[in-house]
Amino acid sequence: MYSFQLDVRSISILCLLIALLVGVIVTSIGLGSIRIPVSEVLKSLVGMGDSTYQLVVVNLRLPRILVSVMVGAALAVSGAILQALVRNPLASPDLIGTTNGATAAAVAFIAFSNGAYSIHWLPLVALVGGFFAASLTYVTAWKRGLSPFRFALIGVSISTAMGALSVYFMISGPLYLASQALGWMSGTVYGTSWDHVFALLPWIIGFVLITLSQARTLNAQELGDDVAKGVGVRVEKKRLLLIAVSVALAAAAVGIAGGIGFVGLMAPHMSRKLVGSSYGALLPASALLGGIFVLLADLAARTLFVPLDVPAGVFTAAVGVPFFMYLLYRSRRE
């Protein structure tokens, strides 16, 4: 079971991350085409603000901000799980095809449904695509057990294939839907509402709690199968459960926000530097950092190029690509 016995340093860092997240949320609510003072933001949040500010804060910005935080947390926790199972700090939801599988399914839906079905089916379609790609990776990689190296290698291949499918679906569909599909592929929380918040919230809470309950298992899995078996972990059963949880978190995030990349890579890696490798502290730290990353990316997306609303995934990629190259370079030297 998950242990809440954290050292003082980890507790202090988690409290600082929570304070930072709250500060970024309040700042993000106040910034935009209409600037809202912090005092008015706080009044609006408790229902005592000016009617115009209340409308902007509660109906427009707050749902988008909450979705950004949940999407970031889901991707970060998903990445943290995979990094333990694959035993590689370069692992992320993109590695096993989850992100690209969900994106390919969503792009196919946009391109070929031609408006015949409600756009509200899009998250479910993306979820199915994510599970299909991850299942394909798992089944293909299975050979008298699951080798983390083989799993990662085949995952990269499946992910690449799904990315190519996304492009094919986009160019095969009607031209006027290409921009919508491209925006989905880039990753954006534009247009999210309270319906998206209420749809995503129980999903994220449920699977994050399941992950926290498996913190001890993740610690053991990261040390290798022999060590995990030595401390009583049923390796294959737990690995399958944790892969399913990782896929569910990542696919749900992609189902709402599209292909926001590199969050599942950066947040767990940076969390290790802050709180160490114990998953009791690493998981909540990753979730908080992931939420902060996506929230900052979305803040930049909607404020730097007004009146344009740039996909948040553009900014996570702008930071994530150099970060990934740095990790590759450091890994090669080590």
VOKERO-597871 format. One line per 5 residues: number of its first residue (from 1); for each residue y, z, x of N, C-alpha, C, O. Coordinates in steps of 0.05 Angstrom, whole numbers. Layout:
% residues N
NUM) Y Z X Y Z X Y Z X Y Z X; ...
***
This chain:
% residues 334
1) -24 0 17 0 0 0 25 0 17 24 7 41; 47 -8 5 72 -9 19 82 19 25 81 36 8; 90 24 49 101 50 58 131 49 60 142 31 72; 144 69 48 173 71 49 182 88 72 206 95 73; 164 95 90 171 111 113 183 93 135 169 82 152
6) 210 90 133 224 73 152 239 91 171 247 114 164; 242 82 196 257 98 215 287 97 209 296 80 193; 302 115 221 330 118 215 346 92 221 364 84 206; 339 79 243 353 55 251 349 33 230 368 19 223; 324 29 221 318 9 201 333 15 175 344 -3 162
11) 333 40 167 347 48 142 377 42 145 390 32 126; 388 48 168 417 43 172 423 13 171 443 5 159; 406 -3 183 411 -32 183 408 -43 155 424 -60 147; 388 -34 140 385 -43 113 409 -36 95 418 -52 79; 419 -12 99 443 -3 84 467 -21 91 483 -28 74
16) 470 -28 117 492 -45 125 489 -73 113 508 -85 105; 464 -83 112 459 -109 101 465 -109 70 476 -129 60; 458 -88 57 465 -85 28 495 -85 24 505 -99 7; 509 -70 41 538 -69 39 551 -96 45 570 -104 32; 539 -110 65 549 -137 71 545 -156 48 562 -172 42
21) 521 -155 36 515 -172 13 534 -167 -10 544 -186 -22; 539 -142 -16 558 -135 -38 586 -145 -32 599 -156 -49; 594 -142 -6 621 -152 2 623 -182 -1 643 -192 -10; 602 -196 7 602 -226 5 602 -234 -24 615 -254 -31; 588 -220 -41 587 -226 -70 615 -223 -82 624 -241 -96
26) 628 -201 -77 655 -196 -88 675 -217 -77 691 -228 -92; 673 -223 -51 691 -243 -39 686 -271 -51 704 -285 -57; 660 -278 -55 653 -304 -65 662 -307 -94 671 -329 -102; 661 -286 -110 670 -287 -137 700 -293 -138 710 -308 -156; 715 -282 -119 744 -285 -120 754 -312 -109 777 -320 -115
31) 737 -326 -94 746 -351 -81 737 -375 -97 716 -375 -109; 754 -396 -96 748 -421 -110 773 -435 -118 794 -429 -107; 771 -455 -136 795 -469 -144 815 -451 -157 839 -456 -156; 805 -429 -169 823 -408 -180 818 -383 -163 796 -372 -164; 838 -374 -149 836 -350 -133 839 -325 -150 859 -323 -165
36) 821 -307 -148 822 -282 -165 823 -258 -146 806 -255 -129; 843 -241 -149 845 -217 -132 821 -199 -135 808 -199 -156; 815 -184 -115 791 -167 -115 793 -147 -138 773 -141 -151; 817 -136 -143 820 -117 -165 812 -129 -192 799 -116 -208; 820 -155 -196 813 -168 -221 784 -175 -222 772 -175 -244
41) 772 -181 -199 743 -186 -198 728 -161 -208 710 -163 -224; 736 -138 -197 722 -113 -204 726 -106 -233 708 -97 -247; 751 -111 -243 756 -105 -272 739 -124 -290 729 -115 -310; 738 -149 -282 723 -169 -298 693 -162 -298 680 -166 -319; 683 -151 -276 654 -145 -275 647 -122 -294 624 -120 -303
46) 666 -105 -300 661 -82 -319 673 -88 -347 674 -70 -364; 682 -113 -351 692 -120 -377 720 -112 -384 728 -111 -407; 736 -107 -363 764 -97 -369 785 -116 -357 808 -109 -355; 777 -140 -348 795 -159 -336 810 -177 -355 805 -176 -379; 828 -192 -345 842 -212 -360 822 -232 -372 802 -238 -359
51) 828 -242 -396 808 -259 -410 802 -284 -394 778 -293 -393; 822 -296 -381 817 -320 -365 799 -314 -341 780 -328 -335; 806 -293 -327 790 -284 -304 762 -277 -313 742 -283 -299; 760 -263 -335 734 -255 -346 716 -279 -350 692 -278 -344; 727 -300 -361 712 -325 -366 702 -337 -340 679 -344 -338
56) 720 -339 -320 713 -351 -295 692 -334 -280 672 -345 -270; 696 -308 -280 678 -290 -265 651 -288 -278 630 -293 -265; 650 -281 -304 625 -275 -317 609 -300 -325 585 -300 -322; 623 -320 -334 609 -343 -345 603 -365 -324 584 -380 -327; 621 -368 -304 619 -390 -286 609 -382 -258 589 -393 -248
61) 622 -362 -246 615 -356 -218 592 -336 -214 576 -340 -196; 591 -315 -230 571 -295 -226 543 -306 -228 526 -299 -211; 536 -322 -249 509 -332 -250 501 -349 -225 479 -347 -215; 520 -366 -216 515 -382 -193 510 -365 -168 493 -371 -152; 526 -344 -166 523 -326 -143 496 -311 -143 483 -309 -123
66) 489 -301 -167 463 -287 -169 440 -305 -163 420 -297 -150; 441 -330 -173 420 -349 -167 419 -355 -137 397 -357 -126; 442 -358 -124 442 -362 -95 428 -339 -80 412 -344 -62; 434 -315 -88 422 -292 -75 391 -291 -79 376 -287 -60; 383 -296 -104 354 -296 -110 339 -319 -96 317 -315 -86
71) 351 -342 -96 339 -365 -82 336 -359 -52 315 -364 -41; 357 -349 -40 356 -342 -12 335 -321 -6 320 -323 14; 333 -300 -23 314 -279 -19 285 -289 -21 268 -282 -6; 281 -307 -41 254 -318 -46 245 -335 -22 223 -332 -13; 263 -352 -12 256 -369 11 251 -352 36 233 -358 51
76) 267 -331 40 264 -315 64 238 -299 63 224 -298 84; 231 -287 41 206 -272 39 182 -291 41 162 -284 54; 184 -314 29 163 -334 32 159 -342 61 136 -343 71; 181 -346 76 179 -352 104 167 -329 121 151 -334 139; 175 -304 114 164 -281 128 134 -279 125 120 -272 144
81) 124 -284 101 95 -284 96 81 -304 113 61 -298 126; 91 -329 114 78 -350 129 79 -344 159 60 -351 173; 100 -333 169 102 -327 197 81 -306 206 72 -307 228; 74 -288 187 52 -269 193 25 -283 192 8 -278 209; 21 -300 172 -5 -312 168 -11 -333 190 -34 -335 200
86) 9 -349 197 6 -370 217 9 -358 245 1 -370 265; 21 -334 247 27 -321 272 44 -338 290 39 -342 314; 65 -349 278 84 -366 292 111 -362 280 115 -366 256; 131 -355 297 159 -351 286 172 -376 277 194 -375 265; 160 -399 281 171 -425 272 161 -432 244 169 -453 233
91) 144 -416 232 133 -422 206 154 -417 184 171 -400 186; 152 -434 163 170 -431 140 157 -445 116 137 -458 120; 169 -443 92 157 -457 69 155 -487 73 138 -500 60; 172 -498 89 170 -527 95 144 -534 109 134 -556 108; 133 -514 124 111 -519 141 86 -528 126 71 -545 135
96) 81 -515 102 56 -521 88 61 -541 65 44 -545 48; 85 -553 64 91 -573 44 102 -563 18 107 -579 0; 106 -537 15 115 -526 -10 142 -538 -18 145 -548 -41; 161 -536 0 188 -545 -6 188 -575 -13 200 -583 -33; 176 -591 5 177 -620 0 159 -629 -23 165 -648 -37
101) 137 -614 -28 121 -620 -51 136 -615 -78 135 -631 -96; 150 -592 -79 166 -586 -102 189 -607 -106 195 -615 -128; 201 -614 -84 223 -633 -85 213 -661 -94 226 -674 -110; 190 -669 -83 179 -695 -91 173 -696 -121 179 -716 -134; 161 -675 -131 156 -674 -160 181 -675 -177 183 -689 -197
106) 201 -660 -168 227 -660 -182 241 -687 -182 251 -696 -202; 241 -700 -158 253 -726 -156 238 -747 -173 251 -764 -185; 212 -745 -174 196 -763 -191 204 -759 -220 206 -778 -235; 207 -734 -228 214 -728 -256 242 -740 -262 245 -751 -283; 261 -736 -244 288 -747 -248 288 -777 -250 301 -789 -267
111) 273 -789 -231 274 -818 -229 259 -833 -251 268 -854 -260; 237 -822 -261 220 -837 -279 221 -827 -308 212 -841 -326; 231 -803 -312 233 -794 -340 255 -808 -355 255 -811 -379; 276 -817 -339 298 -833 -350 311 -819 -374 320 -832 -393; 313 -792 -372 327 -777 -393 310 -772 -418 321 -762 -437
116) 285 -780 -418 268 -777 -441 261 -748 -446 255 -740 -469; 261 -732 -425 254 -703 -428 277 -686 -419 294 -695 -403; 278 -662 -429 300 -644 -423 299 -636 -393 278 -634 -381; 323 -634 -382 325 -626 -353 315 -598 -349 310 -590 -326; 311 -582 -371 301 -555 -368 272 -555 -359 261 -534 -352
121) 258 -578 -361 231 -579 -351 230 -582 -321 208 -579 -309; 252 -587 -308 253 -592 -280 242 -570 -263 226 -575 -245; 249 -544 -267 238 -522 -251 208 -521 -252 194 -516 -232; 197 -525 -277 168 -523 -280 154 -546 -265 133 -542 -252; 166 -570 -267 155 -593 -252 155 -588 -222 135 -593 -208
126) 177 -577 -212 179 -571 -183 159 -550 -175 147 -551 -154; 154 -530 -192 135 -509 -187 107 -521 -184 92 -514 -166; 100 -539 -202 74 -552 -201 71 -569 -176 50 -568 -163; 92 -583 -168 92 -599 -144 88 -582 -119 73 -589 -101; 101 -559 -118 99 -541 -95 70 -530 -93 59 -529 -71
131) 59 -522 -115 31 -512 -115 11 -534 -107 -8 -529 -93; 16 -558 -117 -2 -580 -110 -2 -585 -80 -23 -588 -68; 22 -587 -68 24 -593 -39 11 -570 -22 -4 -576 -3; 16 -545 -30 5 -523 -15 -25 -521 -18 -40 -516 1; -35 -527 -42 -64 -527 -47 -78 -549 -31 -99 -545 -20
136) -65 -572 -30 -76 -594 -15 -77 -587 15 -97 -593 29; -57 -573 25 -57 -564 53 -80 -544 58 -94 -546 77; -83 -525 39 -103 -504 42 -131 -516 42 -148 -510 59; -137 -534 22 -163 -545 19 -170 -563 43 -192 -562 54; -151 -579 52 -155 -597 75 -160 -581 101 -175 -590 118
141) -146 -559 104 -148 -543 128 -172 -525 129 -179 -514 150; -186 -522 106 -209 -503 105 -233 -515 119 -241 -538 112; -245 -501 137 -269 -509 151 -283 -484 161 -278 -475 183; -301 -474 144 -315 -448 150 -294 -427 156 -297 -411 175; -274 -426 140 -252 -407 145 -226 -423 149 -226 -447 150
146) -204 -408 152 -178 -421 155 -165 -414 181 -157 -391 186; -164 -433 199 -151 -430 225 -121 -432 221 -112 -452 211; -105 -412 230 -76 -414 227 -65 -439 241 -46 -452 230; -76 -447 264 -66 -470 278 -71 -496 262 -54 -513 259; -96 -498 251 -103 -522 235 -87 -522 209 -78 -544 200
151) -83 -499 198 -67 -497 173 -38 -506 178 -27 -521 162; -27 -498 200 1 -506 206 3 -536 212 21 -549 203; -17 -546 227 -16 -575 235 -19 -593 211 -4 -612 208; -38 -587 193 -42 -603 169 -18 -599 150 -10 -618 136; -6 -575 149 17 -570 133 40 -587 140 54 -597 122
156) 45 -591 166 67 -608 175 62 -637 165 80 -651 157; 37 -646 167 30 -673 158 35 -676 128 47 -696 119; 26 -657 112 29 -658 83 59 -658 76 68 -672 59; 74 -641 90 102 -638 85 117 -664 91 134 -673 75; 109 -677 113 121 -703 120 115 -724 99 132 -740 91
161) 90 -724 89 82 -744 69 97 -739 43 106 -758 30; 101 -714 36 116 -708 11 145 -715 14 158 -724 -5; 156 -712 38 184 -721 42 187 -751 39 207 -760 27; 167 -765 49 168 -795 46 165 -802 17 178 -821 8; 148 -788 2 145 -793 -27 172 -789 -42 179 -804 -60
166) 186 -768 -34 212 -763 -47 231 -786 -44 244 -794 -63; 232 -797 -20 250 -820 -15 240 -844 -31 256 -859 -43; 214 -848 -32 203 -871 -47 210 -868 -77 218 -888 -90; 206 -844 -88 212 -840 -116 242 -845 -122 249 -856 -143; 258 -836 -103 287 -839 -107 296 -868 -108 312 -876 -126
171) 285 -884 -90 294 -912 -89 279 -929 -110 287 -952 -115; 258 -919 -122 242 -934 -142 254 -930 -170 249 -947 -187; 268 -908 -174 279 -903 -200 305 -917 -205 315 -932 -188; 317 -913 -229 342 -926 -236 364 -918 -216 365 -895 -207; 381 -937 -209 402 -932 -189 421 -909 -197 430 -894 -180
176) 427 -907 -223 447 -887 -231 436 -859 -229 451 -840 -231; 409 -856 -226 398 -829 -223 394 -822 -194 386 -799 -188; 399 -841 -176 394 -835 -147 411 -813 -137 402 -797 -121; 437 -811 -146 455 -790 -136 445 -763 -145 447 -743 -130; 435 -761 -170 424 -736 -179 400 -727 -163 397 -704 -156
181) 382 -747 -158 358 -741 -142 366 -733 -114 353 -715 -102; 385 -746 -102 394 -740 -75 406 -712 -73 401 -697 -54; 421 -705 -94 432 -678 -95 410 -657 -96 412 -636 -83; 389 -662 -112 367 -644 -113 353 -641 -86 345 -619 -78; 349 -664 -73 335 -664 -47 351 -648 -26 340 -635 -9
186) 378 -649 -28 395 -635 -9 396 -605 -15 399 -589 4; 392 -596 -40 392 -568 -47 419 -559 -56 438 -558 -41; 421 -551 -81 447 -542 -92 442 -522 -115 422 -525 -130; 460 -503 -119 459 -485 -142 481 -492 -162 488 -477 -180; 493 -516 -158 514 -525 -177 503 -527 -205 481 -538 -209
191) 518 -517 -224 510 -520 -252 491 -499 -262 482 -500 -285; 484 -479 -246 466 -458 -255 480 -439 -274 505 -436 -272; 465 -427 -292 477 -410 -313 460 -385 -316 442 -380 -300; 467 -369 -336 452 -344 -340 423 -350 -348 406 -333 -343; 418 -373 -360 390 -380 -367 374 -382 -341 351 -373 -341
196) 385 -393 -320 371 -395 -295 367 -367 -282 346 -362 -270; 387 -350 -285 385 -323 -274 362 -308 -288 345 -296 -274; 361 -309 -314 340 -294 -329 312 -307 -325 292 -293 -327; 312 -333 -320 286 -346 -315 275 -339 -288 251 -335 -284; 292 -336 -268 284 -332 -240 280 -302 -234 263 -295 -218
201) 296 -284 -247 295 -256 -240 268 -243 -241 259 -231 -221; 254 -244 -264 227 -231 -265 207 -243 -245 190 -228 -234; 209 -269 -241 191 -282 -222 196 -272 -194 176 -265 -180; 221 -270 -186 227 -260 -159 220 -231 -155 207 -224 -135; 227 -214 -174 222 -186 -172 192 -181 -171 182 -166 -154
206) 176 -195 -188 147 -190 -189 134 -198 -163 118 -182 -152; 140 -221 -152 126 -230 -128 137 -216 -103 122 -213 -83; 161 -208 -102 171 -193 -80 158 -165 -79 151 -155 -57; 154 -153 -102 140 -127 -103 111 -130 -94 101 -112 -80; 98 -152 -102 71 -156 -93 71 -159 -62 53 -148 -49
211) 90 -173 -51 92 -176 -22 96 -150 -8 83 -144 12; 114 -133 -19 119 -107 -7 93 -89 -8 89 -74 11; 77 -92 -29 52 -77 -30 32 -86 -9 13 -71 -3; 36 -110 2 18 -120 22 30 -119 51 21 -133 69; 50 -102 55 63 -100 81 43 -92 103 44 -103 125
216) 25 -73 97 5 -65 117 -13 -88 124 -20 -92 147; -21 -104 104 -38 -127 108 -25 -148 126 -37 -159 144; 1 -152 121 16 -172 137 19 -162 166 17 -178 184; 23 -136 170 24 -126 197 -3 -131 212 -3 -138 235; -25 -127 198 -51 -131 210 -56 -161 215 -67 -168 236
221) -49 -178 195 -54 -206 198 -39 -218 221 -48 -237 234; -15 -208 226 1 -218 248 -12 -213 275 -6 -227 295; -29 -193 277 -42 -186 302 -68 -201 306 -81 -199 327; -76 -217 286 -101 -233 289 -123 -225 270 -123 -202 260; -141 -243 265 -163 -238 246 -181 -215 254 -189 -199 238
226) -187 -213 280 -205 -192 290 -193 -165 286 -207 -146 277; -168 -162 292 -154 -136 288 -153 -129 258 -158 -107 250; -147 -149 242 -144 -145 213 -171 -136 202 -172 -117 185; -193 -149 210 -219 -141 200 -226 -113 210 -239 -98 196; -218 -107 235 -223 -80 246 -211 -57 231 -221 -35 231
231) -188 -62 218 -175 -41 203 -181 -43 173 -169 -30 156; -202 -59 166 -211 -60 139 -199 -80 120 -202 -78 96; -184 -100 131 -171 -120 114 -191 -143 108 -204 -153 127; -194 -150 83 -211 -173 76 -194 -198 80 -179 -206 63; -197 -209 104 -178 -229 114 -174 -253 96 -152 -259 88
236) -196 -267 89 -194 -292 74 -183 -287 46 -166 -302 36; -192 -266 33 -182 -259 6 -152 -253 7 -137 -263 -10; -144 -236 26 -116 -229 28 -99 -253 36 -76 -256 26; -109 -269 54 -94 -293 62 -89 -312 39 -67 -322 36; -109 -316 23 -106 -334 0 -86 -322 -20 -69 -337 -31
241) -87 -296 -24 -68 -283 -42 -39 -286 -32 -21 -293 -47; -36 -281 -6 -9 -282 6 2 -310 7 26 -314 4; -15 -330 12 -6 -358 11 3 -365 -17 23 -378 -20; -12 -356 -37 -5 -361 -65 22 -349 -72 39 -361 -85; 27 -324 -62 52 -311 -67 75 -325 -53 97 -329 -64
246) 70 -334 -28 90 -348 -13 98 -374 -27 121 -381 -29; 77 -389 -36 82 -414 -50 98 -409 -76 116 -424 -83; 90 -388 -91 103 -382 -116 133 -376 -112 150 -386 -127; 139 -361 -92 167 -354 -86 183 -379 -78 205 -384 -88; 172 -395 -59 186 -418 -50 189 -439 -71 211 -451 -75
251) 168 -444 -86 169 -465 -107 188 -457 -130 202 -474 -141; 189 -431 -136 208 -422 -157 237 -427 -147 254 -435 -163; 242 -421 -122 269 -425 -111 276 -455 -111 298 -462 -119; 258 -471 -103 263 -500 -102 265 -511 -131 281 -529 -136; 250 -499 -149 251 -508 -177 279 -503 -190 286 -518 -208
256) 294 -484 -180 320 -479 -190 342 -493 -173 361 -504 -184; 339 -491 -147 361 -500 -129 355 -524 -112 372 -533 -97; 331 -536 -114 325 -559 -98 317 -552 -69 310 -529 -64; 318 -572 -52 308 -568 -25 327 -555 -5 336 -569 14; 333 -530 -9 350 -516 11 332 -507 34 314 -491 31
261) 337 -519 57 320 -515 80 329 -494 100 352 -486 100; 310 -486 117 314 -469 141 320 -440 135 320 -424 153; 324 -432 110 328 -404 104 303 -388 110 304 -366 121; 280 -399 102 254 -386 107 247 -384 136 230 -368 144; 260 -399 153 257 -398 182 276 -378 195 267 -361 210
266) 302 -380 188 322 -364 201 322 -334 193 323 -317 211; 320 -329 167 323 -301 158 301 -282 170 308 -261 180; 275 -289 168 255 -271 180 258 -268 210 255 -246 221; 265 -290 224 268 -289 253 291 -270 261 288 -254 279; 313 -272 247 336 -255 253 330 -226 245 340 -207 258
271) 315 -223 224 308 -196 215 291 -181 236 295 -157 240; 274 -196 249 258 -184 271 276 -173 293 270 -152 304; 297 -187 299 316 -177 319 330 -152 310 338 -135 327; 334 -149 284 349 -126 273 332 -102 269 340 -80 276; 308 -105 256 293 -82 247 265 -81 260 250 -62 254
276) 258 -100 277 231 -100 289 212 -116 273 219 -129 253; 186 -115 280 166 -133 268 149 -119 247 132 -132 235; 155 -94 241 140 -80 219 149 -91 192 173 -91 186; 130 -100 176 137 -113 151 148 -94 130 160 -103 110; 145 -68 134 157 -50 115 188 -52 115 200 -49 94
281) 199 -58 139 228 -62 141 235 -91 142 257 -99 132; 217 -108 153 223 -136 156 227 -151 130 244 -168 127; 210 -144 110 211 -158 84 238 -154 70 251 -173 62; 247 -129 66 273 -125 53 296 -136 69 315 -146 58; 294 -134 95 316 -144 112 317 -175 110 339 -186 109
286) 294 -188 109 293 -217 106 305 -225 79 320 -244 78; 297 -211 58 308 -217 31 338 -215 31 351 -232 19; 349 -194 42 378 -190 42 392 -212 59 412 -223 50; 381 -218 82 393 -238 99 391 -266 86 410 -282 87; 368 -272 74 365 -297 60 386 -301 38 397 -322 34
291) 390 -279 22 410 -280 1 438 -285 12 453 -300 0; 444 -272 34 470 -275 46 474 -304 57 495 -315 53; 453 -315 69 455 -342 80 461 -362 58 480 -378 61; 446 -362 37 450 -382 15 476 -377 1 490 -396 -6; 484 -352 -2 509 -346 -15 533 -357 1 552 -368 -9
296) 532 -352 28 553 -363 45 553 -393 46 574 -406 46; 529 -405 45 527 -435 45 540 -446 19 554 -466 20; 534 -433 -3 545 -442 -28 575 -437 -30 590 -454 -41; 584 -415 -18 613 -410 -18 627 -432 -2 648 -442 -11; 616 -439 21 628 -461 37 626 -487 21 645 -504 22
301) 604 -491 7 600 -517 -8 621 -521 -29 629 -544 -34; 630 -500 -42 648 -503 -65 677 -497 -58 694 -500 -75; 683 -489 -34 711 -483 -27 722 -500 -4 747 -504 -3; 706 -511 14 716 -525 37 725 -553 31 743 -564 44; 714 -565 10 720 -593 4 728 -598 -25 721 -617 -37
306) 744 -579 -35 753 -581 -63 769 -607 -66 785 -614 -49; 764 -622 -88 748 -616 -112 719 -623 -110 704 -620 -130; 709 -632 -87 681 -639 -84 664 -613 -83 673 -593 -72; 640 -615 -94 621 -592 -92 597 -601 -76 579 -613 -86; 598 -596 -50 578 -605 -31 552 -589 -35 554 -565 -39
311) 528 -601 -34 503 -585 -36 502 -564 -14 508 -568 9; 493 -540 -22 491 -517 -3 471 -523 19 474 -513 41; 450 -540 12 430 -546 32 441 -560 57 430 -559 78; 464 -574 53 477 -588 76 486 -567 97 483 -572 121; 496 -544 87 506 -524 106 483 -508 118 485 -500 142
316) 462 -502 103 439 -488 115 426 -505 136 416 -495 156; 425 -532 131 413 -550 151 431 -552 176 421 -554 198; 458 -552 172 476 -554 194 473 -530 213 476 -533 238; 466 -507 203 460 -483 219 431 -482 228 425 -475 251; 413 -490 210 385 -487 215 374 -506 236 356 -498 251
321) 383 -531 237 373 -550 257 378 -541 285 359 -541 301; 403 -533 293 407 -523 320 391 -497 325 381 -493 348; 388 -480 305 372 -456 308 343 -462 313 330 -450 330; 332 -482 299 304 -490 303 300 -502 331 280 -496 344; 319 -518 340 317 -530 367 319 -508 388 305 -510 408
326) 335 -488 383 336 -466 402 310 -451 404 301 -444 426; 297 -446 381 271 -432 380 250 -449 394 233 -438 409; 250 -475 390 231 -493 404 235 -492 434 216 -490 449; 260 -493 442 266 -492 471 257 -466 484 245 -465 505; 262 -444 470 255 -417 480 225 -414 480 214 -403 499
331) 211 -424 459 182 -422 458 169 -438 481 150 -429 493; 180 -461 487 169 -477 509 172 -463 536 154 -464 553; 195 -450 540 200 -436 565 182 -412 568 172 -405 589; 177 -398 544 159 -375 545 130 -382 549 113 -365 551
***
